[in-house]
Amino acid sequence: MRHSSVRGEGAPAQGADGISGGGPDSSGTVPPPRSGSGHGRRGGGGRRGGGSGGGRPTRRGRRRVLRWVASVLAFLILGTAAAGYLYYRHLNANIRSGQRLSGDSGVARSEADAAGRRPINILMLGSDIRDEANAKLGGGWDNIGGPARADVQMLIHISADRKNASVTSVPRDTVVDIPECTDPKTGEKFKATRTMINESLASGGPGCTLATWEKLTNVYIDHWMMIDFTGVVSMADAIGGVDVCVNQNVFDQSEPGSGTGGSGLKLKAGTTRVQGEQALQWLRTRHAFGSDMGRAKAQHMYMNSMMRGLKNQNAFTDIPRLTGLAEAATKSLKVSEEIGSVKKLLDLGLALKDVPVNRITMATIPVLEAPGDKNRLVVNPPDAEKMWTMLRKDVAMDSNGAPAQSGQPSAGGSPSPTPEASKAPPTDPAKIAVQVVNGTGAGAAPVGKRATAITGQLVSKGFTLAKAGSALTPEKTTVVRYATDAQAADAQSVAAALGIPAGSVQKTAGATKITLVVGADWREGNVYPQQPAPEAGAVPESADVLNGTDTSCMDIYKYYRW
């Protein structure tokens, strides 16, 4: 690739080495060496090899040629390096970044495995940014300038051993708890609320959506990435198209009788390679696929097909392809600031490179119709919690891994030792103040007086300053939170007294004292129940799972067939 910023690329060096004055001519050719002046032994010719004919060049001439070649090579090497550096700077300049977290979720980073590795969790957001460019591609003209929403939300999980990966979607109409957030750009504060998850983006940006997911799942999320309509179009073009399939002819036009809605997708039955705007139409289609759940499945099919295509084309090692993808990606994506460089984005991409296609799983979090509102959804507590637990414990959602060895996790899972109870440091329990909160209401009715019962247990073990709070704070899993490093040992002492795993003790910026939240996983009994590790591949059927090798086709709702 040529760059105007690298002047004279490929031209000979000039000036100081003396080559310009007596070396190559303007055409770049090397003149023959000068004729010798001595008398030849035969016929008065020049000395051997020194005449003006086709003899060997003199030692001085050879040195001049070598100097010229070395200079040109040096210039080319430096020029190429400069071009590469300038292009690297160009790609870095494309990247837009923002604050990772703009709301407090209280979720700590996951523990490393025995080899010091951690899983990577990335929240991928598809935004309908309200500007003219996006409106031309299907966004609402009447909403230009309004707050953006994140209608597509997917959690990408790459296992600690980099041998499996999963993508988990949450439908946009799912009602969740959005924590208090602060917009990092304006400083505007947004109160905690309970509403559709796609509205979290307008309550403090992607960092608020990340906090919402952490609160929902109790899974630490390392990064976020966000792409809008125009970005999807340019990425689809850079990839060269993605194969999608429908079982019937489809035309996703306005809803019958409404005159509104519809992505405009129009395809014949069978497989079609879509790119550009047509790819965006596929990803936005909802009515023709029956529902938001159908749209999520179609998006998963698209991602599976894209990954298969990139691997088949060796796009991760093909430098020209990788360069084109890098150009499109850096222009299309906005990312959390800690991955706001080309190198860090490339590292993430390479983490996925070696994951086999049959070890990639796509799923949608199980949901139910919201009570009293058929247009809204709520998380299905038991099934969703199974999936969140698999993510927290880094257990593969597929069962295609090697069989488990003795002392190893189940097939397909990354090393994730069973949590051990905390070891109590030598601290006098009578001096430790503990607030106990009833959090058993996550996904079900709270258990009455649960905080009082566990407070009694702590008091019986010498924690005489333990107090039961009256608030009901739903929490899926039991957790002990503390505010400062000075409280860490005391918090571990509280956990050890009740058999709570050390990994459930978390430092939280929003905490003011040591707080034990009795979660929905501990609804009865006085000793924390040890939770069995889930098996690899044990994803609930309600999650609508697709493996990366799946090549099935989408069914079309009858009103949108032609």
matplotlib code that plots the C-alpha trace (Angstrom):
import matplotlib.pyplot as plt

x = [0.0, 1.5, 1.3, 1.8, 3.4, 6.5, 8.1, 10.3, 9.7, 11.9, 14.2, 18.0, 19.5, 21.0, 23.8, 26.1, 27.3, 28.5, 26.3, 24.1, 27.0, 28.7, 26.6, 23.4, 22.0, 18.5, 17.1, 18.5, 21.1, 24.7, 27.2, 30.1, 33.4, 36.0, 38.5, 42.0, 44.9, 47.7, 49.1, 47.9, 50.1, 48.4, 47.6, 47.9, 44.6, 43.8, 45.0, 43.2, 39.5, 40.0, 39.1, 35.9, 34.6, 32.7, 35.4, 34.9, 34.4, 37.3, 37.5, 36.5, 33.6, 32.4, 32.5, 30.5, 27.8, 27.7, 27.3, 24.5, 22.7, 23.1, 21.8, 18.7, 18.0, 18.4, 16.1, 13.5, 13.6, 13.3, 10.6, 8.6, 9.0, 8.0, 5.0, 4.0, 4.4, 2.4, -0.3, -0.3, -0.8, -3.5, -5.4, -5.0, -6.3, -9.4, -10.3, -12.8, -12.9, -14.8, -15.0, -15.3, -17.8, -20.1, -22.2, -21.4, -22.2, -20.1, -18.7, -15.0, -12.7, -12.7, -9.9, -7.1, -6.7, -3.8, -1.8, -2.5, -5.0, -8.4, -11.3, -12.1, -15.7, -16.6, -19.9, -20.8, -23.5, -25.4, -26.5, -29.1, -27.3, -29.8, -28.1, -28.9, -26.4, -28.1, -31.6, -30.9, -30.1, -33.3, -33.1, -36.1, -36.0, -38.2, -35.7, -32.6, -30.7, -32.4, -30.7, -29.3, -30.5, -28.6, -31.1, -28.4, -26.5, -24.3, -21.7, -18.7, -16.9, -13.5, -12.4, -9.2, -7.5, -8.7, -10.2, -13.8, -16.0, -19.7, -21.9, -25.0, -27.7, -30.3, -33.5, -33.9, -37.3, -36.1, -36.9, -33.9, -32.5, -30.4, -28.1, -27.4, -25.0, -23.1, -22.5, -18.7, -18.9, -21.4, -21.4, -25.2, -26.4, -29.2, -31.1, -31.4, -34.5, -36.2, -36.9, -36.0, -32.3, -31.9, -32.5, -29.4, -27.3, -29.1, -28.4, -24.7, -23.4, -21.9, -20.3, -23.8, -24.9, -21.8, -22.8, -26.3, -25.0, -22.7, -25.6, -27.8, -25.3, -22.7, -20.1, -17.1, -17.0, -13.6, -14.5, -17.2, -17.4, -20.1, -21.1, -23.8, -25.7, -23.1, -20.4, -22.3, -22.5, -18.7, -17.7, -19.9, -18.3, -14.8, -15.5, -16.7, -20.2, -21.7, -23.8, -27.3, -30.2, -34.0, -36.5, -39.0, -38.9, -38.9, -39.8, -39.7, -41.9, -44.2, -46.5, -49.8, -52.2, -49.7, -47.6, -44.6, -41.6, -39.8, -36.1, -36.7, -34.9, -36.0, -34.4, -35.4, -35.5, -32.1, -28.6, -27.6, -24.4, -25.4, -23.2, -23.5, -27.1, -28.5, -26.4, -27.8, -31.3, -30.7, -29.4, -32.3, -35.2, -37.6, -41.2, -40.3, -38.4, -41.4, -40.0, -36.9, -36.0, -36.1, -34.0, -31.4, -31.2, -30.7, -27.9, -26.3, -26.5, -24.9, -22.0, -21.4, -21.3, -19.0, -16.6, -16.6, -16.0, -13.1, -11.4, -11.9, -10.3, -7.4, -8.3, -6.5, -3.1, -3.7, -2.1, -4.0, -7.3, -6.3, -5.4, -8.7, -10.6, -8.5, -9.3, -13.0, -13.0, -11.1, -13.5, -16.6, -16.1, -16.1, -14.4, -13.7, -10.6, -8.4, -8.5, -8.3, -5.3, -4.7, -2.4, -4.9, -7.8, -5.5, -4.7, -8.4, -8.9, -6.1, -7.5, -10.4, -8.3, -7.5, -10.9, -12.3, -15.7, -17.3, -16.2, -18.2, -21.7, -24.4, -27.3, -30.1, -30.7, -34.0, -36.8, -40.5, -43.4, -43.5, -46.5, -49.2, -47.4, -47.1, -44.8, -42.1, -39.9, -38.3, -35.4, -36.3, -34.6, -33.6, -32.6, -30.8, -28.9, -27.5, -26.0, -24.6, -23.0, -21.3, -19.9, -18.8, -17.1, -15.7, -17.5, -17.8, -21.3, -20.4, -19.5, -17.0, -13.8, -11.5, -12.8, -12.0, -9.0, -8.9, -9.0, -9.9, -13.1, -15.8, -15.2, -14.6, -14.2, -11.2, -9.3, -11.5, -10.9, -13.8, -13.9, -12.5, -13.9, -12.1, -9.4, -10.1, -7.2, -6.5, -9.0, -11.2, -14.8, -16.2, -14.5, -15.9, -19.0, -21.1, -24.3, -26.5, -28.9, -31.7, -31.0, -33.1, -35.6, -33.6, -36.0, -38.4, -40.3, -37.8, -37.5, -38.8, -36.4, -33.5, -31.1, -32.1, -31.5, -28.0, -27.2, -28.0, -25.5, -22.8, -23.5, -23.3, -19.8, -18.7, -19.5, -21.5, -21.6, -23.5, -26.7, -29.6, -30.7, -34.3, -33.7, -34.5, -31.7, -32.1, -28.8, -28.4, -25.4, -24.3, -21.5, -19.5, -18.5, -16.1, -14.9, -11.2, -8.1, -8.0, -11.3, -10.2, -9.1, -12.2, -14.4, -12.7, -13.2, -17.0, -17.0, -15.0, -17.4, -20.3, -18.5, -18.8, -16.1, -13.2, -14.1, -17.4, -15.6, -15.4, -14.0, -16.6, -16.3, -19.9, -19.6, -19.3, -18.9, -18.6, -21.9, -23.1, -25.8, -27.6, -28.4, -31.0, -28.6, -28.9, -32.6, -32.4, -30.0, -27.3, -24.3, -23.7, -24.5, -21.7, -22.7, -21.8, -20.0, -22.1, -21.2, -19.9, -22.6, -25.4, -27.1, -30.9, -33.0, -34.8, -31.5, -32.0, -28.4, -26.6, -23.2, -20.6, -21.0, -24.8, -25.8, -29.6, -32.0, -34.5, -38.2, -40.2, -43.5, -46.3, -47.3, -43.8, -43.4, -43.7]
y = [0.0, 3.4, 6.4, 10.0, 10.7, 8.7, 10.8, 9.3, 5.7, 3.5, 6.4, 6.3, 8.1, 11.5, 13.7, 12.8, 9.4, 10.9, 8.6, 11.3, 13.3, 10.4, 7.4, 6.5, 8.7, 10.1, 6.8, 4.9, 2.9, 2.5, 3.8, 1.6, 2.0, 4.4, 3.0, 2.2, 4.4, 1.8, 0.1, -3.4, -6.3, -7.1, -4.7, -1.6, -2.3, -1.4, -3.5, -6.7, -6.1, -2.4, -1.5, 0.2, -3.1, -5.7, -6.7, -6.9, -3.7, -2.3, -2.8, 0.9, 0.4, -2.7, -0.7, 2.1, -0.4, -2.1, 1.3, 2.2, -1.1, -0.8, 2.7, 1.8, -1.2, 0.9, 3.5, 0.9, -0.7, 2.6, 3.7, 0.5, 0.8, 4.4, 3.6, 0.8, 3.1, 5.8, 3.3, 2.0, 5.6, 6.1, 3.1, 4.2, 7.6, 5.9, 4.4, 6.1, 5.1, 5.7, 4.9, 1.2, 1.5, 4.4, 2.7, 0.6, -3.1, -4.5, -7.3, -8.2, -9.5, -13.2, -15.3, -16.6, -20.4, -22.5, -21.3, -17.6, -17.2, -15.5, -15.7, -12.6, -11.2, -8.5, -6.8, -6.1, -3.4, -2.6, 1.1, 3.0, 6.3, 9.0, 10.8, 11.3, 8.6, 6.0, 7.2, 6.7, 3.0, 2.4, 4.5, 6.8, 10.2, 11.6, 10.6, 12.3, 13.9, 11.8, 9.4, 6.3, 2.8, -0.5, -2.9, -5.6, -6.7, -9.8, -11.0, -12.6, -15.1, -16.5, -19.2, -18.8, -21.6, -20.1, -23.4, -22.4, -19.3, -18.4, -15.5, -14.8, -12.4, -10.6, -9.5, -5.7, -5.8, -7.6, -5.6, -5.4, -3.3, -0.5, 0.8, 4.5, 5.8, 8.9, 10.1, 10.3, 13.1, 15.5, 14.4, 14.0, 11.5, 9.0, 7.3, 3.6, 2.3, -0.8, -0.8, -2.3, -3.2, -1.3, 2.0, 1.6, 3.2, 6.5, 6.4, 6.9, 5.4, 2.0, 2.0, 2.0, -0.9, -2.8, -2.1, -3.3, -6.6, -7.1, -6.5, -8.8, -11.7, -11.2, -11.8, -9.4, -7.9, -6.7, -4.5, -3.2, -2.5, -0.6, -0.4, 1.5, 1.0, 2.5, 0.5, -2.7, -1.9, -1.1, -4.2, -6.4, -5.0, -5.5, -9.1, -9.7, -10.8, -13.4, -16.4, -16.5, -18.9, -18.8, -21.6, -19.4, -16.3, -13.3, -9.6, -7.9, -4.9, -2.8, -4.7, -5.5, -2.6, -0.5, 1.1, 1.2, -1.1, -3.6, -3.8, -4.1, -7.5, -9.3, -12.7, -15.8, -19.2, -20.8, -19.4, -15.8, -13.9, -10.6, -7.6, -3.8, -2.6, -6.1, -7.5, -4.7, -5.6, -9.2, -8.2, -5.8, -8.1, -8.9, -9.2, -11.8, -13.9, -13.9, -12.0, -10.5, -14.1, -15.0, -11.9, -13.0, -16.4, -14.9, -12.7, -15.8, -17.5, -14.5, -14.5, -18.2, -18.0, -15.0, -16.9, -19.9, -17.7, -15.8, -19.0, -20.6, -17.5, -17.5, -13.9, -13.9, -14.6, -13.0, -9.6, -7.7, -9.1, -8.3, -4.8, -4.2, -5.6, -3.5, -0.3, -1.1, -2.2, 0.8, 3.2, 1.3, 0.5, 2.5, 0.6, 0.9, 2.9, 0.1, -1.6, 1.6, 0.7, -1.4, -3.8, -4.5, -5.0, -7.4, -9.3, -9.8, -11.0, -13.4, -14.9, -16.1, -17.2, -20.7, -21.5, -24.3, -23.6, -26.5, -25.0, -21.7, -21.6, -19.0, -18.7, -16.3, -15.9, -17.7, -15.2, -15.2, -12.9, -10.0, -10.3, -8.0, -6.9, -9.2, -6.7, -7.0, -9.9, -10.8, -13.2, -16.8, -17.1, -20.8, -21.3, -17.9, -18.5, -21.8, -19.9, -17.1, -19.8, -21.4, -18.0, -17.2, -20.6, -20.6, -23.8, -24.4, -24.2, -26.9, -30.5, -31.0, -30.6, -33.3, -35.6, -34.4, -35.8, -36.7, -33.5, -31.5, -29.7, -31.3, -31.8, -28.5, -26.4, -24.3, -25.1, -23.7, -25.2, -25.7, -22.7, -23.3, -21.8, -18.7, -19.1, -16.9, -14.6, -14.0, -11.2, -10.8, -11.4, -9.2, -6.1, -6.7, -4.7, -6.5, -5.4, -8.4, -7.8, -10.1, -10.6, -13.8, -12.0, -12.2, -14.1, -15.2, -13.9, -13.1, -15.4, -13.6, -12.6, -14.2, -11.5, -11.9, -15.6, -15.3, -12.4, -14.8, -17.3, -14.6, -13.5, -17.1, -17.3, -14.2, -11.4, -9.5, -6.3, -8.0, -6.2, -7.2, -4.6, -4.0, -3.4, -6.1, -6.0, -8.8, -10.6, -13.9, -15.2, -14.6, -12.0, -10.3, -6.7, -4.4, -0.9, -0.5, -2.7, -2.5, -4.3, -7.2, -9.5, -8.9, -9.6, -12.9, -13.7, -13.2, -15.4, -18.2, -18.3, -19.2, -21.4, -18.8, -19.2, -16.8, -15.8, -14.4, -11.7, -8.5, -5.0, -2.5, 1.2, 1.8, -0.1, 1.9, -1.1, -4.9, -6.1, -9.7, -10.0, -13.4, -14.2, -16.3, -19.2, -19.4, -19.4, -21.8, -23.3, -21.7, -22.9, -21.7, -24.6, -25.6, -25.2, -28.1, -27.0, -27.2, -29.7, -28.6, -28.3, -28.3, -25.2, -25.1, -25.9, -22.6, -20.8, -21.7, -22.9, -22.9, -24.5, -22.8, -25.6, -25.2, -24.3, -24.3, -21.8, -19.4, -20.0, -16.9, -15.8, -16.4, -12.7, -11.9, -14.5, -13.8]
z = [0.0, -1.0, 1.3, 0.2, 3.6, 2.7, 0.1, -2.6, -1.7, -3.8, -5.0, -4.6, -1.6, -2.2, -1.0, 1.8, 0.5, -2.8, -4.9, -6.3, -7.8, -9.7, -9.2, -10.9, -13.6, -13.6, -14.9, -11.9, -14.0, -12.9, -15.5, -16.5, -14.7, -16.3, -18.7, -17.4, -18.4, -18.4, -21.5, -22.3, -22.9, -26.2, -28.9, -26.8, -25.0, -21.4, -18.5, -18.0, -17.0, -17.2, -20.7, -21.9, -23.2, -21.2, -18.7, -14.9, -13.0, -11.0, -7.2, -6.8, -9.2, -7.2, -4.0, -5.6, -6.8, -3.4, -1.6, -4.0, -3.5, 0.3, 0.3, -1.7, 0.5, 3.6, 2.2, 1.2, 4.6, 6.4, 4.1, 4.6, 8.4, 8.3, 6.1, 8.6, 11.6, 9.9, 9.0, 12.6, 13.8, 11.3, 12.6, 16.1, 15.2, 13.8, 17.2, 19.4, 23.1, 26.3, 30.0, 30.8, 33.7, 34.6, 37.3, 40.3, 40.0, 42.9, 40.7, 41.2, 38.5, 38.1, 39.7, 37.5, 36.9, 38.0, 34.9, 35.7, 32.9, 33.0, 30.7, 28.6, 28.6, 26.0, 25.8, 22.1, 21.6, 18.4, 18.7, 16.7, 17.1, 16.2, 13.3, 9.6, 8.3, 10.5, 9.7, 6.0, 6.8, 8.7, 11.8, 12.7, 11.1, 13.8, 16.5, 15.1, 18.0, 20.6, 23.0, 21.4, 22.4, 22.3, 20.6, 20.1, 23.2, 23.3, 25.8, 24.1, 26.5, 25.6, 28.0, 30.0, 28.1, 24.7, 23.6, 23.5, 23.2, 23.5, 22.6, 24.8, 23.8, 25.9, 23.9, 23.9, 25.5, 28.6, 31.8, 34.2, 37.0, 35.7, 38.4, 39.2, 36.5, 35.6, 32.0, 31.8, 29.2, 30.8, 34.4, 34.4, 37.0, 36.3, 39.1, 39.4, 37.6, 36.3, 32.6, 29.2, 29.0, 25.7, 27.5, 29.6, 26.9, 27.4, 31.1, 31.1, 27.8, 27.2, 30.7, 32.2, 29.9, 31.1, 34.8, 34.0, 32.7, 35.6, 38.0, 36.0, 35.7, 38.5, 35.8, 35.5, 32.0, 30.9, 27.9, 25.7, 22.0, 20.2, 16.5, 14.8, 11.5, 9.2, 11.0, 10.3, 6.6, 6.3, 8.3, 6.1, 3.0, 4.4, 5.2, 1.6, 2.6, 4.8, 3.7, 5.3, 4.6, 4.7, 4.2, 2.4, 0.3, 2.6, 2.4, 5.7, 4.9, 7.0, 9.4, 7.8, 8.4, 10.2, 7.5, 9.9, 10.7, 8.6, 7.6, 3.9, 3.7, 0.5, -0.3, -2.1, -0.3, 0.1, 0.8, -0.2, 0.5, 2.0, 2.5, 2.9, 3.6, 2.9, 5.8, 8.0, 7.0, 8.0, 11.4, 12.0, 10.8, 13.6, 12.2, 9.5, 12.0, 14.4, 17.4, 19.1, 20.0, 16.3, 15.5, 18.0, 16.4, 13.0, 14.4, 15.8, 12.4, 10.8, 13.4, 13.0, 9.2, 9.4, 11.7, 9.4, 6.4, 8.0, 9.1, 5.6, 4.0, 6.5, 7.2, 10.5, 8.8, 5.3, 5.7, 3.0, 4.3, 7.9, 6.9, 5.2, 8.2, 10.6, 8.6, 8.7, 12.3, 13.7, 11.8, 12.8, 16.5, 19.6, 22.5, 26.2, 26.8, 28.1, 24.6, 22.7, 20.5, 17.4, 19.3, 22.0, 19.6, 17.5, 20.7, 21.3, 17.7, 17.9, 21.1, 19.0, 16.1, 17.4, 18.8, 16.7, 15.0, 16.8, 20.2, 19.5, 21.0, 20.4, 22.9, 24.0, 27.7, 28.7, 29.2, 30.0, 29.2, 31.7, 34.1, 32.8, 29.7, 26.7, 25.0, 27.6, 28.8, 32.1, 32.7, 33.5, 36.9, 37.1, 33.5, 33.2, 36.4, 35.0, 32.2, 34.3, 36.6, 33.5, 32.6, 36.1, 36.5, 32.9, 32.0, 28.2, 26.7, 24.3, 25.1, 22.3, 24.4, 25.5, 28.2, 31.8, 33.5, 37.2, 39.2, 36.1, 35.3, 33.2, 29.4, 27.6, 30.7, 31.5, 34.7, 37.4, 40.8, 43.1, 45.5, 48.9, 52.1, 53.2, 55.8, 58.8, 59.8, 63.5, 64.1, 67.1, 65.7, 68.5, 66.9, 63.4, 62.5, 59.8, 58.1, 56.9, 54.0, 52.7, 49.0, 48.5, 46.3, 43.1, 40.7, 43.4, 46.4, 49.2, 52.2, 55.3, 58.1, 56.3, 57.3, 60.9, 60.8, 59.4, 61.8, 64.6, 63.2, 63.1, 66.7, 67.9, 66.4, 68.2, 65.7, 68.3, 66.3, 63.4, 62.6, 60.3, 57.8, 56.9, 53.2, 50.6, 48.0, 45.5, 44.7, 42.8, 44.7, 48.2, 48.5, 51.2, 50.3, 51.9, 51.1, 52.0, 52.0, 55.7, 55.9, 53.6, 56.3, 58.4, 55.4, 54.8, 58.5, 58.1, 55.0, 56.7, 59.7, 57.4, 54.8, 52.1, 49.3, 49.4, 45.8, 47.0, 49.1, 47.0, 47.4, 46.2, 45.9, 46.9, 50.2, 53.5, 55.8, 55.6, 54.2, 53.8, 51.2, 51.6, 48.0, 46.2, 46.3, 50.1, 50.9, 53.8, 56.3, 58.5, 56.6, 53.0, 50.6, 48.4, 44.7, 42.4, 39.2, 36.1, 33.4, 30.0, 27.5, 30.1, 28.7, 29.2, 26.1, 26.5, 25.5, 21.8, 21.4, 18.1, 17.6, 15.3, 12.8, 12.5, 8.9, 9.3, 7.8, 9.3, 9.0, 7.9, 9.5, 7.0, 6.6, 5.3, 2.6, -1.1]

ax = plt.figure().add_subplot(projection="3d")
ax.plot(x, y, z, "-o")
ax.set_aspect("equal")
plt.show()
